């Protein structure tokens, strides 16, 4: 009877732990990115009263072992890493993970992992987890080209900064297009001037002139590029273009190079391709003019968006859009082996496997959906059902103790 009471006590302890886990799941039903846990029981130990014997040839058959269990205990508390539902927030810094990946965050010393994508910018423009201030890790783009080297190792200092109103970019002109018409009735030596603007690497505008001159050959024009701020002895940019009998241009591009007399620290020369695709020669007024150029004046970071691949695209006041960073992701061979930490994060363990660092939208890492958050994966009907089962189990084990006590009392009273 004493053993029965201890068995009941072990069952009470086990079901009490189960209730602790269930109550924690229910308490965190509205916690962003929360992952529910599940309790599994196991038999503590079995006392062998008689061993097993095998059948004997021509004799008796085999006998199974005889054992008495010595109570129950917690076998495991498993973490469920199933996907939670997506909740719309409309906040551009919020991201929901649709897949198996985790965001990487840091306190400056160590790296942690989370499914909580409620992010914001702190006072320094650093992207952080809104509830804890942990810094989101990733790669910073080259401010001049926008290229991102996502093969660089991620360290606790690989933070992402998005300094709105501070980060400045400019772009040197690489392409200049001329379109419109050159008059097919022009005589040899007639010229037509097109004025345009190009930008150096610092975003400073420079005026250029593209002069077209009719040559002696039918359908042929010469062209040359000049700039009052350029050194004429070092600058280059001239050629010819040819039109067919239908007035269509058969030479679609040419190149020019302007060496600035006073570059003021900008990259020199300004080398660009001149495109004539939209230029025609028909009998009519000359209307040639600039159609496009890809240079940009100075612009400040005005806003940003987060793509499904974790690339953060910045929009600048000069209209330029360019990648400025990319959020790093990690996944594990055994995500259920991660250990929960404070601030809604997970910690790598020996049984989780090493983090496989990568980017979103690759393999099973999953996509990042901006303007949404992942809700907890707690299933309330299941938790209520488990709670009722745990309650009944607790009641049954308490009945074991009271019943065993009553039997002991009967044994004591046998003496009377």
C-alpha positions in Angstrom: 0.0 0.0 0.0 2.9 2.3 0.7 4.1 1.8 -2.9 0.7 2.5 -4.2 0.6 5.8 -2.4 4.0 6.7 -3.8 2.8 5.8 -7.3 -0.2 8.1 -6.8 2.2 10.9 -5.6 4.4 10.5 -8.7 1.2 10.7 -10.9 0.2 13.9 -9.1 3.6 15.4 -9.8 3.5 14.4 -13.4 0.0 15.7 -14.0 0.8 18.9 -12.1 3.7 19.5 -14.6 1.3 18.8 -17.5 -1.1 21.4 -16.1 1.9 23.9 -15.9 2.7 23.3 -19.6 -1.0 23.5 -20.7 -1.5 26.7 -18.7 1.6 28.3 -20.2 0.4 27.4 -23.7 -3.0 29.0 -23.0 -1.4 32.1 -21.4 0.7 32.7 -24.5 -2.1 32.1 -27.0 -1.7 35.8 -28.2 2.1 35.9 -28.0 3.6 36.6 -31.4 5.6 33.7 -32.7 5.0 31.6 -29.6 5.4 27.8 -30.1 3.3 25.5 -27.9 4.8 22.6 -25.9 3.4 19.1 -25.3 4.0 16.7 -22.4 4.7 13.0 -22.7 4.7 10.7 -19.7 6.8 7.6 -19.1 6.8 4.9 -16.5 9.4 5.6 -13.9 10.7 2.1 -13.1 9.4 -1.5 -13.0 10.1 -3.9 -10.2 10.6 -7.4 -11.6 8.9 -10.1 -9.4 9.7 -12.9 -11.8 11.8 -13.2 -14.9 10.7 -14.7 -18.1 11.5 -18.3 -19.1 11.5 -19.8 -22.6 9.6 -22.8 -23.7 11.2 -26.2 -23.1 11.3 -28.9 -25.8 8.9 -31.6 -24.8 8.1 -29.8 -21.6 6.2 -26.7 -20.4 5.7 -23.6 -22.4 7.4 -20.2 -21.8 6.4 -17.8 -19.0 6.2 -14.0 -19.4 8.0 -11.8 -16.9 6.1 -10.4 -13.9 6.7 -6.8 -13.1 5.1 -4.0 -11.0 5.4 -0.4 -12.1 6.7 2.1 -9.6 5.0 5.3 -10.8 5.0 7.8 -13.6 7.2 10.8 -14.5 7.7 13.3 -17.3 9.3 11.6 -20.3 9.6 14.7 -22.4 8.3 18.2 -23.0 8.3 18.6 -26.8 8.3 21.9 -28.7 5.9 22.2 -31.6 7.4 24.2 -34.5 4.3 24.2 -36.7 3.4 27.3 -38.6 1.1 29.9 -36.9 -1.5 31.9 -38.7 -0.5 35.3 -40.2 -2.0 38.4 -38.7 -2.2 41.7 -40.8 -0.7 44.7 -39.0 -0.1 47.2 -41.8 3.2 48.2 -40.2 6.0 48.1 -42.8 8.7 46.9 -40.3 6.6 43.9 -39.2 7.5 40.6 -40.9 6.0 37.1 -40.7 8.0 34.0 -41.6 6.2 31.6 -43.9 8.6 28.6 -43.6 11.1 26.9 -41.3 13.5 29.8 -40.8 14.2 32.1 -37.8 15.2 35.7 -37.6 18.7 36.2 -36.1 18.9 38.8 -33.3 21.7 39.8 -30.9 22.4 41.7 -27.6 25.9 42.6 -28.9 27.4 39.5 -27.3 25.6 36.4 -28.4 23.2 35.4 -31.2 19.6 34.3 -30.6 16.8 33.1 -32.9 13.2 34.2 -33.0 9.9 33.8 -34.9 8.7 37.1 -33.5 8.9 39.6 -36.4 7.6 42.7 -34.6 10.4 45.0 -35.5 11.1 48.8 -35.3 13.9 51.3 -35.7 15.6 52.6 -32.6 16.9 56.1 -32.0 20.1 55.3 -34.1 18.1 53.9 -37.0 19.0 50.3 -36.1 16.5 47.6 -36.8 15.5 46.0 -33.5 12.9 43.6 -32.0 10.3 46.0 -30.6 9.7 44.2 -27.3 13.3 43.5 -26.3 15.6 45.9 -28.2 17.6 43.0 -29.5 19.3 44.0 -32.8 18.2 42.2 -36.0 21.2 40.7 -37.8 21.9 40.8 -41.6 24.1 42.2 -44.3 24.5 45.9 -45.3 24.6 46.7 -49.0 27.3 48.7 -50.7 26.0 52.3 -50.6 27.3 53.0 -54.1 26.2 49.9 -56.0 23.5 48.3 -53.8 25.2 44.9 -54.1 24.9 42.6 -51.0 27.5 40.0 -50.1 25.3 37.5 -48.2 28.2 35.1 -48.0 29.9 37.1 -45.3 29.7 35.4 -41.8 27.1 36.8 -39.5 28.5 38.0 -36.1 26.7 39.5 -33.1 27.7 42.9 -34.5 26.2 42.4 -38.0 23.4 44.8 -37.2 21.2 46.6 -39.8 21.0 50.4 -39.8 18.4 52.3 -41.7 19.1 56.0 -41.0 16.1 57.7 -42.5 17.0 61.3 -43.6 20.7 60.6 -43.2 21.8 58.0 -45.7 22.6 59.8 -48.9 23.2 58.5 -52.4 23.9 59.9 -55.8 24.5 58.1 -59.1 26.8 59.0 -62.0 25.3 59.1 -65.5 26.0 55.9 -67.4 23.3 56.1 -70.1 21.9 59.1 -72.1 19.2 58.6 -74.7 18.4 60.9 -77.6 15.1 60.6 -79.5 13.0 62.5 -81.9 13.7 63.4 -85.5 16.5 64.9 -87.7 15.2 66.6 -90.8 15.9 64.5 -93.9 15.8 67.7 -96.0 18.9 69.1 -94.3 21.8 70.1 -96.5 25.5 69.2 -96.0 26.9 71.1 -93.0 23.5 71.8 -91.4 23.7 71.2 -87.6 21.3 70.6 -84.8 22.1 71.0 -81.1 20.6 68.9 -78.2 21.2 70.1 -74.7 21.1 67.7 -71.8 22.3 67.2 -68.2 24.6 64.5 -66.8 25.6 63.8 -63.2 29.0 63.0 -61.8 29.5 60.5 -58.9 28.8 63.2 -56.3 25.4 64.0 -57.8 26.6 67.3 -59.3 24.8 68.2 -62.6 26.8 69.2 -65.7 25.5 70.6 -69.0 26.4 68.8 -72.2 25.7 69.5 -75.8 25.2 66.8 -78.5 25.7 68.4 -81.9 24.4 66.5 -85.0 25.9 67.7 -88.4 24.7 66.5 -91.8 27.5 64.9 -93.8 27.9 64.7 -97.6 26.8 61.0 -97.5 23.1 60.3 -97.9 21.4 59.5 -94.6 24.5 60.1 -92.6 25.0 62.5 -89.7 28.0 63.0 -87.5 27.6 63.6 -83.8 29.9 65.1 -81.1 29.5 65.7 -77.3 30.9 68.7 -75.5 30.8 70.1 -72.0 32.0 73.6 -71.0 33.3 72.2 -67.7 35.3 69.4 -69.4 38.9 69.5 -70.7 38.5 69.4 -74.5 42.0 68.0 -75.0 41.2 64.9 -72.9 37.5 64.4 -73.5 36.3 62.2 -76.2 32.9 61.6 -77.8 32.1 61.6 -81.5 30.9 59.4 -84.3 28.5 59.0 -87.1 25.0 57.6 -87.4 23.3 56.2 -90.5 19.7 56.1 -91.5 18.2 53.8 -94.1 15.7 54.6 -96.9 12.9 54.4 -94.4 14.5 56.9 -92.0 15.4 54.3 -89.4 18.6 54.5 -87.5 21.1 51.6 -88.2 23.6 52.8 -85.5 22.0 52.5 -82.1 24.7 53.8 -79.7 28.0 55.4 -79.2 30.2 56.4 -76.2 31.6 59.6 -74.8 34.0 60.4 -72.0 34.2 63.8 -70.2 37.3 64.6 -68.2 36.2 67.4 -65.8 38.6 70.3 -65.5 37.7 70.6 -61.8 36.3 67.3 -60.6 36.0 68.4 -57.0 36.6 64.9 -55.7 34.2 63.2 -58.0 35.1 60.2 -60.2 36.5 61.4 -63.5 36.0 60.9 -66.4 32.2 60.7 -66.7 31.9 57.8 -69.2 28.5 57.1 -70.6 26.8 55.4 -73.5 24.7 57.6 -75.9 21.6 55.8 -77.2 20.0 56.7 -80.6 17.4 53.9 -80.7 14.5 56.4 -80.8 16.1 58.8 -83.3 14.7 59.0 -86.9 15.4 60.9 -90.1 12.2 62.0 -91.8 11.2 65.0 -93.9 10.0 67.3 -91.1 11.2 69.6 -88.4 14.1 68.5 -86.3 12.8 67.5 -82.8 15.7 65.6 -81.4 15.8 65.9 -77.6 17.0 63.9 -74.5 14.7 61.0 -73.7 16.3 59.6 -70.6 19.5 59.5 -68.5 20.2 57.3 -65.5 22.2 59.7 -63.3 20.8 61.1 -60.1 21.4 64.1 -57.9 21.9 63.8 -54.2 19.1 62.0 -52.4 18.4 61.1 -48.8 16.8 57.9 -47.5 13.1 58.6 -47.3 11.4 55.2 -46.7 12.0 51.5 -47.2 10.2 48.3 -47.8 11.1 44.7 -46.9 10.9 42.1 -49.7 10.0 38.4 -49.5 13.7 37.6 -49.7 14.5 39.8 -46.8 16.1 42.5 -49.0 15.4 46.0 -47.6 14.8 48.4 -50.5 15.4 52.1 -49.8 13.5 54.8 -51.6 15.5 58.1 -51.7 14.3 61.7 -52.2 15.8 61.8 -55.7 13.5 58.9 -56.8 16.2 56.3 -56.6 15.4 52.8 -55.3 18.3 50.6 -54.2 18.9 47.7 -51.8 20.4 48.9 -48.5 20.4 45.7 -46.4 19.2 42.1 -46.2 17.9 40.3 -43.2 19.7 37.1 -42.3 17.8 33.9 -41.6 18.8 30.6 -39.9 17.3 27.2 -39.8 18.1 24.0 -37.8 18.1 20.3 -38.5 16.1 19.8 -35.3 14.3 23.0 -34.4 12.4 21.2 -31.6 15.8 20.9 -29.9 16.1 24.7 -29.4 15.8 26.0 -25.9 13.4 28.8 -25.1 14.9 32.0 -23.6 13.5 35.3 -22.4 12.3 38.0 -24.8 10.6 35.4 -27.0 13.8 34.0 -28.4 15.3 30.5 -28.9 18.8 29.4 -28.0 20.9 26.9 -29.9 21.6 23.7 -28.0 23.7 20.6 -28.7 20.6 18.7 -30.0 19.3 21.5 -32.3 22.2 21.2 -34.7 24.3 24.1 -35.9 22.4 27.1 -37.4 22.3 27.1 -41.2 22.6 30.7 -42.1 21.0 31.9 -45.3 18.4 34.2 -46.8 14.7 34.0 -47.1 13.0 32.6 -50.2 15.7 29.9 -50.6 14.8 26.3 -49.9 12.7 25.6 -46.8 13.9 28.8 -45.1 10.6 30.4 -46.1 9.4 33.9 -47.2 9.2 37.1 -45.2 5.9 38.8 -45.5 6.0 42.5 -44.6 3.0 44.0 -42.8 2.1 40.7 -41.1 3.0 38.9 -37.9 2.9 35.2 -37.1 0.5 34.3 -34.3 1.1 31.5 -31.8 0.4 28.0 -32.9 -1.6 27.2 -29.7 -4.8 25.3 -30.6 -7.2 26.3 -27.9 -9.7 23.4 -28.2 -6.9 20.9 -28.0 -5.5 22.7 -24.9 -8.8 22.7 -23.2 -9.2 19.0 -24.0 -5.8 18.3 -22.6 -6.6 20.3 -19.5 -9.7 18.2 -18.8 -7.7 15.0 -19.3 -4.9 16.3 -17.0 -7.5 17.2 -14.4 -9.1 13.8 -14.5 -5.7 12.2 -14.3 -4.8 14.3 -11.2 -8.1 13.4 -9.6 -7.6 9.7 -10.3 -4.1 9.8 -8.8 -5.3 11.6 -5.7 -8.0 8.8 -5.4 -5.1 6.3 -5.4 -3.6 8.0 -2.3 -6.9 8.2 -0.4 -7.9 4.7 -1.3 -4.5 3.4 -0.2 -4.9 5.3 3.0 -8.2 3.7 3.7 -6.8 0.2 3.1 -4.0 1.0 5.5 -6.5 2.1 8.1 -8.4 -1.2 7.6 -5.1 -3.1 8.1 -4.4 -1.2 11.3 -7.9 -1.9 12.6 -7.5 -5.7 12.0 -5.7 -5.9 15.3 -8.9 -4.8 17.1 
